[in-house]
């Protein structure tokens, strides 16, 4: 995949993705979730819209023409409109975009059915092996979920779910690619909010993490009884200190203080 546009943020990227796919060019957003991880830090240059090398020249022409016709301020206004009022496109729509184009002659009952009847959406083959790597599913004309095969082994290892109004709400992922979705992440306003995982497959949660504005502030590891065995606190995405249950009696008894690289610089009993 070849980058053809450096986006100001994820919404800007989706606007260009939608523009290209209206022209029949499949595209992929690289670094889409960096904005959530970086909080308020600028992501320009790290979030890119990419296309197949064969489509790169045409895609760049479309982007250049679009940039020439629309100011930056107007593009951002359009991006907000896309989130609120998605426009129709062909195969491979972006993660937050789809259309609700219902004629005025359609009755209220038909509209209700159209918005709620699930339908299969588009499929995208990112690595060009002839096998779809991402499937988009719709609730009527609104995106409902996306199923992704991130390591191209033919198995879905990430499912992202969306609210009817557009934003991502939850994702289940198989990060060790063993066929089991061990991680559940939740989002608020399209930013990562929390995560729970059952890493050992015993049916109980053994890890939790929480974030504010997409930036991690707390991690917890739980034992088989659900008691916290370790807790790490963060400030500005940097670990500051962690409490540990060193004798496995169910009580956190030791606090470690970390430097900016995560090395322990001081410890004390609680």
C-alpha positions in Angstrom: 0.0 0.0 0.0 1.2 3.5 -0.9 0.4 6.6 1.1 -1.4 9.3 -0.9 -2.6 11.7 1.8 -1.3 12.7 5.2 -4.4 13.4 7.3 -4.8 16.0 10.1 -6.7 13.4 12.1 -8.8 10.3 11.8 -11.9 12.2 10.6 -10.0 14.0 7.9 -8.6 10.6 6.8 -12.1 9.1 6.5 -13.2 12.0 4.4 -10.5 11.4 1.9 -11.1 7.6 2.1 -14.7 8.2 1.2 -13.7 10.5 -1.6 -11.4 7.9 -3.2 -13.8 5.1 -2.8 -16.5 7.0 -4.6 -14.1 7.1 -7.5 -13.7 3.3 -7.2 -10.3 3.3 -5.5 -10.1 1.0 -2.5 -8.1 2.7 0.4 -6.8 1.9 3.8 -6.1 4.3 6.8 -2.7 3.7 8.3 -2.3 4.8 11.9 -6.0 5.3 12.4 -6.0 4.6 16.2 -2.9 6.7 17.0 -5.0 9.8 17.7 -6.7 7.9 20.6 -3.4 6.7 21.9 -1.7 10.2 21.6 -4.6 12.1 23.2 -4.3 15.8 22.3 -0.9 15.5 20.6 -0.9 16.3 16.8 -1.0 13.2 14.6 -0.4 14.9 11.2 1.9 12.7 9.1 1.2 9.6 11.2 -2.4 9.0 10.0 -2.2 8.4 6.2 -4.7 7.3 3.5 -3.0 4.5 1.5 -4.0 2.8 -1.8 -2.5 0.1 -4.0 0.5 1.2 -5.9 -1.4 0.8 -9.2 -4.0 3.4 -8.0 -1.5 5.8 -6.4 -1.2 8.2 -9.3 -4.9 8.6 -9.9 -5.6 8.8 -6.2 -3.1 11.6 -5.8 -4.7 13.5 -8.7 -8.1 13.2 -7.0 -6.7 14.4 -3.7 -4.9 17.3 -5.3 -8.0 18.4 -7.2 -10.1 18.1 -4.0 -7.6 20.2 -2.0 -7.5 22.8 -4.6 -11.3 23.1 -4.6 -11.8 23.1 -0.8 -10.1 25.1 1.9 -8.8 23.4 5.1 -11.6 24.9 7.1 -14.2 23.7 4.7 -12.8 20.2 4.7 -13.0 20.0 8.4 -16.6 21.3 8.2 -17.3 18.6 5.7 -15.7 16.0 7.9 -18.1 16.9 10.7 -21.0 16.6 8.3 -19.8 13.2 7.2 -19.9 11.9 10.8 -23.3 13.3 11.3 -24.8 12.7 7.8 -22.8 10.0 6.0 -22.8 10.0 2.2 -23.2 6.9 0.0 -20.2 5.2 -1.5 -19.2 2.0 -3.2 -17.3 -1.0 -1.9 -15.0 -0.6 1.1 -16.5 2.3 2.9 -14.5 3.8 5.8 -15.0 2.7 9.4 -17.3 5.5 10.4 -19.0 6.2 7.1 -22.2 5.0 5.3 -25.2 6.6 3.8 -28.9 6.9 4.7 -30.4 8.1 1.4 -34.1 7.5 1.7 -36.5 9.2 -0.6 -39.3 11.3 0.7 -41.9 8.9 -0.8 -40.8 6.1 1.5 -43.2 5.7 4.4 -42.2 5.7 8.1 -42.7 2.0 8.4 -40.4 1.2 5.4 -37.8 3.6 6.8 -37.9 1.8 10.2 -37.3 -1.5 8.4 -34.5 -0.2 6.2 -32.6 1.2 9.2 -32.9 -2.0 11.2 -32.6 -4.8 8.7 -29.0 -6.1 8.8 -27.3 -6.6 5.5 -23.8 -7.7 4.4 -21.6 -4.8 3.4 -18.3 -4.6 1.5 -15.2 -6.7 1.5 -11.6 -5.4 1.2 -8.5 -7.3 0.2 -5.6 -5.3 1.6 -2.7 -7.6 0.6 -4.0 -8.6 -2.9 -4.1 -12.3 -2.3 -7.7 -12.6 -3.6 -9.1 -13.3 -0.1 -11.0 -10.5 1.7 -9.2 -9.2 4.9 -12.0 -7.0 6.1 -15.8 -7.2 5.9 -18.1 -4.3 6.6 -21.7 -5.1 7.8 -24.6 -2.7 7.9 -27.8 -2.2 9.8 -29.8 -0.9 6.9 -27.6 1.8 5.5 -25.6 2.4 8.7 -22.4 0.7 9.5 -22.9 -1.8 12.3 -19.6 -3.7 12.6 -16.4 -4.5 10.9 -14.6 -7.8 11.0 -10.9 -7.8 10.2 -8.2 -10.4 9.6 -5.1 -8.4 10.6 -2.5 -11.1 10.0 -4.0 -12.4 6.8 -4.4 -16.0 8.0 -8.1 -16.2 6.9 -9.5 -15.8 10.4 -11.2 -12.8 11.9 -9.2 -11.5 14.8 -10.7 -8.0 15.3 -14.4 -7.1 15.4 -15.3 -3.4 15.8 -18.9 -2.4 16.6 -20.5 0.9 16.0 -23.4 2.9 17.5 -26.3 3.7 15.1 -25.1 7.3 15.0 -21.6 6.4 13.8 -18.9 6.2 16.6 -17.1 3.0 17.5 -18.4 1.6 20.8 -16.6 -1.7 21.3 -14.0 -4.0 19.8 -13.1 -7.6 20.5 -9.7 -8.7 19.5 -7.5 -11.8 19.3 -4.1 -10.3 19.7 -2.2 -13.6 19.9 -4.0 -15.0 16.9 -4.9 -18.3 18.5 -8.6 -18.1 17.4 -10.0 -16.8 20.7 -11.1 -13.2 21.2 -9.5 -12.6 24.6 -9.7 -8.8 24.7 -12.7 -6.5 24.8 -12.1 -2.7 24.4 -14.7 0.0 24.8 -14.7 3.5 23.2 -16.2 6.8 24.1 -16.5 9.5 21.4 -14.3 7.3 19.2 -11.5 7.3 21.8 -10.3 4.2 23.7 -11.9 4.2 27.2 -11.2 0.8 28.7 -10.0 -2.8 28.1 -10.6 -6.1 29.7 -8.9 -9.4 28.8 -8.9 -13.1 29.7 -5.4 -14.0 28.6 -5.2 -17.5 30.1 -8.6 -18.6 28.7 -10.1 -19.6 32.1 -13.2 -17.6 31.6 -12.4 -14.9 34.1 -11.0 -11.4 33.6 -7.3 -11.2 34.5 -6.4 -7.8 33.2 -8.1 -4.4 33.1 -7.0 -1.0 31.8 -8.6 2.4 31.8 -8.0 5.6 29.8 -9.1 9.2 29.7 -9.4 10.9 26.3 -7.7 7.8 24.8 -4.6 8.1 27.1 -4.0 5.2 29.6 -4.1 6.1 33.3 -4.5 2.7 35.1 -3.7 -1.0 34.7 -4.8 -3.8 36.9 -3.9 -7.5 37.0 -6.3 -9.8 38.8 -5.7 -13.3 40.3 -8.0 -16.3 39.8 -10.2 -15.0 42.6 -10.7 -11.6 41.0 -8.4 -9.8 43.5 -6.0 -7.1 42.3 -2.5 -8.5 42.4 -0.8 -5.6 40.7 -1.9 -2.0 39.9 0.0 0.6 37.9 -0.9 4.3 37.7 -0.1 6.6 34.9 0.1 10.4 34.4 0.1 11.7 30.9 0.6 8.2 29.6 3.7 7.6 31.6 3.8 5.1 34.5 4.4 6.8 37.8 4.0 4.1 40.4 2.7 0.5 40.9 1.4 -1.4 43.8 2.0 -5.2 44.1 0.8 -8.1 46.2 4.2 -9.8 46.7 3.0 -12.6 49.0 -0.3 -13.4 47.1 -2.5 -12.8 50.2 -4.9 -10.6 48.3 -3.5 -7.3 49.7 -1.3 -4.9 47.8 1.8 -4.5 50.1 4.6 -2.9 48.1 4.7 0.3 46.0 7.3 0.7 43.2 8.1 4.2 41.8 9.1 4.4 38.2 11.2 6.7 36.1 10.0 7.8 32.7 11.4 4.6 31.0 9.5 2.4 33.4 12.5 1.4 35.5 11.9 1.0 39.3 13.8 3.8 41.1 12.4 3.4 44.6 10.2 0.9 46.5 8.4 1.0 49.8 6.0 -1.1 51.9 2.4 0.0 52.0 
